[in-house]
Amino acid sequence: MSDGESIESKSVVIATGVRRRTLGVPGEMEFAGRGILDSGAGTGVLAAGLVVAIIGGGDAALENALILGRHAKQIYVIHRGDQFSARGQFIDAAGAIGNVEFIFGAIVRGVTGDEAVRGVDIELKASGEKRSLAIDNLLIRIGVQPNSKPFVDLATTSNGYIIADGSGRSSVSRIFAIGDVANPSAPTIAGAVGQAATAIKTLYKELAGQ
């Protein structure tokens, strides 16, 4: 445990989930909660008349552009790639909103401001041009990563997801992994609940058969 305490058990079920990826640029942590939004849902009205930058190119980024675009003065969707990975209907719908601008091939170099976010610095990969966009809010949607780092003895995918079979068994006996930390392809609450039930049934049978 974090306090140094050790707990002994006959088995462990890991359900640590995932966390949002961060940019790792200057100012990102400094302005957390001071203009860096957690989500567009529920905060859209608060963006009324403001300029918002959304970082990312997947479904989550474009969906938030749709939500915030109804209220914000201007939306920048900034993506380091040359095209979005989001579903076509999200891209088309966001592109049809007059206040949404797509910026491709851009690397975020930093977040700036005073008491709150005031700007985002980007660099265009093709030309090396550096731009500073004046913004009021920033939303980061560049994917998630599994919370699997403490479990160094378990087999994982190249992306760090714990490898588990259909019953939740990991590569180490009596250590199970369920939910998003072991299910990168279809991360849902319903799926995690179903995996939990299966893992517990399997574990019960194994312990009962000792």
KEKE-3310 file (N, C-alpha, C; in steps of 0.2 Angstrom, whole numbers, plus 5000, padded with zeros to 4 digits):
npx = (5004:5001:5005:5015:5010:5006:4995:4989:4983:4973:4970:4969:4959:4961:4955:4958:4955:4957:4965:4965:4975:4989:4996:5008:5015:5022:5013:5001:4998:4998:4987:4977:4960:4958:4953:4956:4946:4936:4926:4915:4902:4889:4896:4895:4886:4893:4903:4899:4901:4914:4932:4937:4949:4951:4960:4965:4959:4950:4934:4929:4935:4929:4916:4914:4917:4906:4896:4901:4902:4889:4888:4900:4910:4921:4928:4943:4949:4962:4974:4987:4989:4986:4973:4957:4953:4941:4923:4914:4902:4903:4914:4909:4897:4903:4911:4902:4897:4898:4907:4918:4934:4946:4962:4976:4990:4997:5007:5006:5014:5014:5004:4997:4995:4987:4980:4971:4969:4975:4980:4986:5000:5006:5014:5016:5019:5023:5028:5035:5031:5027:5013:5003:4988:4975:4965:4951:4947:4952:4952:4957:4958:4965:4965:4966:4975:4980:4979:4990:5003:5009:5009:5020:5024:5015:5009:5007:4999:5007:5003:5001:4990:4983:4985:4972:4962:4946:4940:4945:4958:4974:4992:4998:4995:4980:4978:4968:4961:4950:4938:4941:4955:4960:4953:4954:4947:4933:4928:4917:4904:4895:4901:4912:4906:4900:4912:4917:4908:4910:4923:4923:4915:4923:4935:4929:4926:4939:4945:4937:4940:4952)
npy = (4994:5012:5018:5009:4998:4980:4969:4953:4940:4927:4929:4941:4954:4964:4980:4993:5002:5015:5030:5047:5052:5064:5079:5083:5095:5112:5121:5114:5106:5116:5125:5117:5115:5128:5134:5124:5111:5098:5091:5093:5091:5097:5108:5116:5127:5136:5140:5149:5162:5161:5157:5141:5128:5112:5097:5084:5070:5060:5051:5057:5069:5076:5075:5082:5094:5097:5098:5109:5118:5123:5134:5141:5155:5152:5138:5128:5114:5104:5094:5082:5073:5070:5068:5065:5052:5050:5045:5047:5054:5062:5070:5077:5083:5092:5099:5106:5116:5133:5140:5131:5127:5117:5111:5103:5092:5098:5101:5103:5114:5121:5128:5143:5158:5168:5171:5161:5150:5157:5155:5144:5136:5131:5121:5119:5105:5102:5114:5120:5131:5142:5145:5155:5153:5163:5159:5154:5143:5126:5109:5093:5078:5065:5052:5037:5029:5013:5010:5002:5001:4998:4984:4975:4962:4956:4950:4961:4971:4979:4992:4993:4987:4975:4958:4946:4931:4924:4923:4932:4929:4932:4932:4928:4916:4916:4929:4941:4951:4964:4974:4991:4991:4979:4978:4985:4986:4986:4996:4997:5001:4991:4980:4979:4975:4963:4956:4956:4948:4936:4933:4932:4921:4911:4912:4909:4895:4890:4893:4886:4873:4870)
npz = (5000:4999:5010:5015:5021:5021:5013:5014:5003:4995:4982:4969:4962:4949:4945:4940:4929:4917:4913:4907:4894:4895:4888:4892:4892:4895:4907:4906:4918:4927:4924:4927:4930:4929:4918:4909:4904:4910:4903:4889:4890:4901:4903:4893:4891:4899:4891:4883:4871:4872:4867:4862:4863:4857:4859:4850:4839:4839:4841:4854:4854:4843:4846:4857:4852:4845:4855:4862:4852:4850:4859:4861:4855:4846:4840:4840:4833:4836:4829:4829:4818:4800:4797:4804:4816:4820:4819:4803:4804:4815:4811:4800:4805:4814:4806:4799:4807:4808:4817:4820:4818:4810:4813:4807:4808:4819:4833:4850:4860:4872:4886:4890:4901:4914:4928:4923:4909:4894:4882:4869:4863:4847:4835:4818:4809:4796:4791:4801:4807:4820:4831:4841:4849:4854:4868:4878:4885:4887:4881:4882:4873:4870:4870:4881:4894:4901:4919:4924:4928:4941:4941:4937:4935:4927:4911:4898:4885:4871:4873:4886:4892:4903:4899:4898:4900:4894:4907:4915:4920:4923:4917:4929:4941:4950:4949:4943:4930:4926:4917:4910:4911:4906:4894:4880:4868:4869:4880:4892:4904:4906:4901:4910:4922:4918:4916:4929:4936:4930:4933:4947:4949:4943:4951:4963:4961:4960:4972:4980:4977:4982)
capx = (5000:5005:5008:5019:5006:5005:4989:4990:4976:4974:4969:4968:4956:4963:4950:4960:4953:4961:4965:4966:4982:4990:5000:5015:5018:5022:5007:4996:4996:4998:4981:4971:4954:4958:4952:4956:4940:4936:4922:4911:4895:4888:4899:4894:4883:4898:4908:4895:4904:4922:4935:4939:4953:4950:4966:4963:4956:4945:4927:4928:4937:4924:4909:4915:4917:4898:4893:4903:4901:4883:4888:4906:4911:4925:4931:4948:4950:4969:4976:4994:4989:4984:4966:4954:4951:4934:4918:4913:4896:4905:4918:4904:4893:4907:4913:4896:4896:4902:4912:4923:4940:4951:4970:4979:4997:5000:5010:5005:5020:5013:4998:4999:4990:4989:4976:4968:4971:4974:4982:4989:5006:5007:5019:5014:5024:5025:5032:5039:5028:5024:5007:5000:4981:4971:4959:4948:4946:4956:4949:4961:4955:4970:4965:4967:4980:4978:4982:4993:5010:5011:5008:5025:5025:5009:5010:5003:5000:5012:5000:5001:4984:4984:4982:4968:4958:4939:4937:4949:4964:4980:4997:5000:4990:4975:4978:4963:4961:4944:4936:4945:4963:4961:4948:4955:4943:4926:4928:4910:4903:4891:4906:4916:4901:4900:4918:4918:4904:4913:4930:4922:4913:4929:4939:4926:4927:4946:4947:4933:4943:4959)
capy = (5000:5018:5019:5004:4992:4975:4965:4946:4938:4921:4931:4948:4956:4971:4984:5000:5006:5019:5037:5051:5054:5071:5082:5083:5101:5117:5125:5109:5105:5123:5128:5112:5118:5136:5135:5117:5108:5090:5088:5098:5089:5100:5114:5119:5134:5141:5142:5154:5168:5160:5153:5135:5124:5105:5094:5077:5069:5054:5053:5061:5076:5079:5075:5088:5100:5097:5100:5116:5123:5126:5139:5145:5159:5149:5131:5125:5107:5104:5087:5081:5070:5073:5067:5063:5045:5050:5043:5052:5058:5067:5075:5080:5087:5097:5104:5110:5122:5139:5142:5126:5126:5111:5112:5097:5092:5103:5099:5107:5115:5124:5131:5150:5161:5171:5167:5156:5149:5163:5154:5138:5137:5125:5121:5115:5100:5103:5120:5122:5138:5142:5150:5156:5155:5166:5155:5155:5136:5120:5102:5088:5072:5062:5045:5035:5024:5009:5010:4995:5002:4994:4977:4974:4955:4953:4951:4966:4972:4984:4998:4992:4984:4968:4952:4942:4927:4926:4922:4937:4926:4936:4928:4925:4912:4919:4937:4942:4958:4965:4981:4994:4990:4973:4978:4991:4986:4988:4998:4999:4999:4984:4975:4978:4972:4956:4953:4955:4942:4930:4932:4930:4914:4907:4913:4905:4888:4889:4893:4880:4867:4870)
capz = (5000:4998:5017:5017:5024:5016:5014:5011:5001:4991:4976:4968:4956:4947:4941:4940:4924:4913:4914:4901:4892:4895:4883:4895:4890:4900:4908:4907:4925:4931:4923:4928:4934:4928:4910:4906:4905:4911:4898:4886:4893:4907:4904:4886:4892:4902:4886:4878:4869:4873:4862:4865:4859:4858:4857:4848:4833:4839:4843:4860:4853:4838:4850:4862:4847:4843:4861:4864:4847:4851:4863:4861:4850:4841:4842:4837:4835:4835:4829:4826:4812:4794:4797:4811:4817:4822:4814:4798:4805:4819:4807:4795:4809:4817:4800:4796:4811:4806:4822:4821:4813:4810:4812:4806:4808:4823:4839:4855:4863:4878:4887:4893:4904:4920:4933:4920:4902:4889:4875:4867:4858:4843:4830:4812:4808:4789:4789:4807:4809:4827:4832:4848:4848:4860:4869:4885:4888:4883:4882:4880:4872:4866:4872:4888:4895:4907:4926:4925:4929:4947:4941:4933:4934:4923:4904:4895:4877:4869:4875:4893:4895:4906:4895:4903:4896:4895:4914:4918:4922:4920:4916:4935:4945:4954:4949:4938:4928:4923:4915:4905:4911:4902:4889:4876:4862:4870:4887:4894:4911:4906:4900:4916:4926:4916:4917:4936:4938:4927:4936:4954:4949:4942:4957:4969:4960:4961:4979:4983:4975:4985)
cpx = (5004:5008:5013:5016:5006:4999:4990:4983:4978:4973:4968:4964:4958:4957:4952:4959:4959:4961:4967:4973:4983:4995:5007:5019:5018:5015:5001:4993:4995:4991:4975:4966:4954:4958:4953:4950:4940:4932:4918:4904:4894:4891:4898:4891:4888:4903:4905:4900:4912:4925:4938:4944:4952:4956:4964:4960:4951:4938:4925:4930:4931:4917:4909:4915:4910:4895:4895:4902:4894:4883:4894:4906:4915:4928:4937:4949:4957:4971:4983:4994:4986:4976:4964:4953:4944:4929:4916:4907:4898:4909:4913:4900:4897:4909:4908:4894:4901:4908:4918:4928:4945:4958:4973:4987:5000:5002:5009:5012:5019:5006:5000:4993:4992:4985:4972:4971:4970:4976:4985:4994:5006:5012:5017:5020:5027:5030:5036:5036:5025:5019:5005:4992:4978:4965:4957:4948:4950:4953:4954:4958:4960:4971:4966:4973:4979:4982:4985:5000:5013:5012:5014:5026:5020:5011:5005:5004:5005:5010:4999:4994:4986:4981:4978:4963:4950:4936:4941:4955:4970:4986:5000:4994:4986:4975:4973:4963:4954:4943:4941:4952:4965:4957:4949:4950:4936:4925:4921:4909:4899:4896:4910:4912:4901:4906:4919:4914:4907:4920:4928:4919:4919:4934:4936:4927:4935:4948:4943:4936:4950:4959)
cpy = (5006:5020:5014:4998:4987:4971:4958:4944:4931:4923:4938:4949:4963:4974:4991:5004:5009:5026:5041:5053:5062:5073:5082:5090:5107:5120:5120:5108:5111:5126:5122:5115:5125:5137:5129:5113:5101:5087:5094:5097:5093:5107:5119:5127:5139:5143:5147:5160:5167:5157:5147:5131:5116:5101:5086:5076:5063:5056:5057:5068:5080:5079:5081:5095:5102:5100:5107:5121:5126:5133:5144:5149:5156:5143:5130:5118:5105:5096:5086:5077:5073:5072:5064:5055:5044:5047:5049:5056:5063:5072:5080:5085:5093:5102:5108:5116:5127:5141:5137:5126:5120:5113:5106:5098:5097:5100:5104:5108:5118:5127:5138:5153:5165:5168:5162:5155:5155:5161:5147:5139:5131:5126:5116:5111:5101:5109:5123:5129:5137:5147:5150:5158:5157:5162:5156:5148:5131:5114:5097:5081:5068:5055:5043:5030:5020:5010:5004:4995:4998:4987:4974:4966:4952:4954:4956:4967:4978:4991:4998:4989:4977:4963:4947:4937:4928:4926:4928:4935:4930:4930:4925:4922:4916:4927:4938:4950:4959:4973:4984:4993:4984:4973:4984:4991:4988:4990:5001:4997:4992:4979:4973:4974:4964:4952:4951:4949:4936:4928:4930:4923:4909:4907:4908:4898:4886:4888:4887:4874:4866:4863)
cpz = (5000:5005:5020:5020:5019:5018:5011:5009:4996:4984:4975:4961:4954:4943:4942:4935:4920:4915:4907:4900:4893:4890:4886:4893:4895:4901:4909:4914:4929:4930:4924:4932:4933:4921:4906:4908:4906:4905:4895:4889:4900:4908:4897:4887:4895:4897:4881:4877:4870:4867:4865:4861:4861:4855:4856:4842:4833:4840:4848:4858:4848:4842:4854:4858:4846:4849:4863:4858:4846:4855:4862:4855:4844:4844:4838:4838:4832:4835:4826:4820:4806:4793:4803:4810:4819:4817:4810:4800:4810:4816:4803:4799:4812:4812:4798:4801:4809:4810:4823:4816:4815:4809:4812:4806:4813:4830:4844:4859:4870:4879:4891:4896:4910:4926:4930:4913:4898:4882:4875:4862:4854:4838:4824:4810:4800:4788:4795:4810:4816:4828:4839:4847:4855:4862:4877:4889:4883:4885:4878:4879:4867:4868:4879:4888:4901:4913:4928:4927:4936:4946:4936:4931:4929:4916:4902:4888:4877:4872:4883:4896:4897:4901:4900:4898:4897:4902:4918:4921:4919:4919:4923:4939:4950:4955:4942:4936:4924:4921:4910:4905:4907:4896:4884:4871:4863:4878:4888:4901:4911:4905:4906:4921:4925:4917:4925:4938:4936:4931:4943:4954:4948:4948:4963:4968:4961:4968:4983:4982:4978:4989)
residu = (MET:SER:ASP:GLY:GLU:SER:ILE:GLU:SER:LYS:SER:VAL:VAL:ILE:ALA:THR:GLY:VAL:ARG:ARG:ARG:THR:LEU:GLY:VAL:PRO:GLY:GLU:MET:GLU:PHE:ALA:GLY:ARG:GLY:ILE:LEU:ASP:SER:GLY:ALA:GLY:THR:GLY:VAL:LEU:ALA:ALA:GLY:LEU:VAL:VAL:ALA:ILE:ILE:GLY:GLY:GLY:ASP:ALA:ALA:LEU:GLU:ASN:ALA:LEU:ILE:LEU:GLY:ARG:HIS:ALA:LYS:GLN:ILE:TYR:VAL:ILE:HIS:ARG:GLY:ASP:GLN:PHE:SER:ALA:ARG:GLY:GLN:PHE:ILE:ASP:ALA:ALA:GLY:ALA:ILE:GLY:ASN:VAL:GLU:PHE:ILE:PHE:GLY:ALA:ILE:VAL:ARG:GLY:VAL:THR:GLY:ASP:GLU:ALA:VAL:ARG:GLY:VAL:ASP:ILE:GLU:LEU:LYS:ALA:SER:GLY:GLU:LYS:ARG:SER:LEU:ALA:ILE:ASP:ASN:LEU:LEU:ILE:ARG:ILE:GLY:VAL:GLN:PRO:ASN:SER:LYS:PRO:PHE:VAL:ASP:LEU:ALA:THR:THR:SER:ASN:GLY:TYR:ILE:ILE:ALA:ASP:GLY:SER:GLY:ARG:SER:SER:VAL:SER:ARG:ILE:PHE:ALA:ILE:GLY:ASP:VAL:ALA:ASN:PRO:SER:ALA:PRO:THR:ILE:ALA:GLY:ALA:VAL:GLY:GLN:ALA:ALA:THR:ALA:ILE:LYS:THR:LEU:TYR:LYS:GLU:LEU:ALA:GLY:GLN)
# end
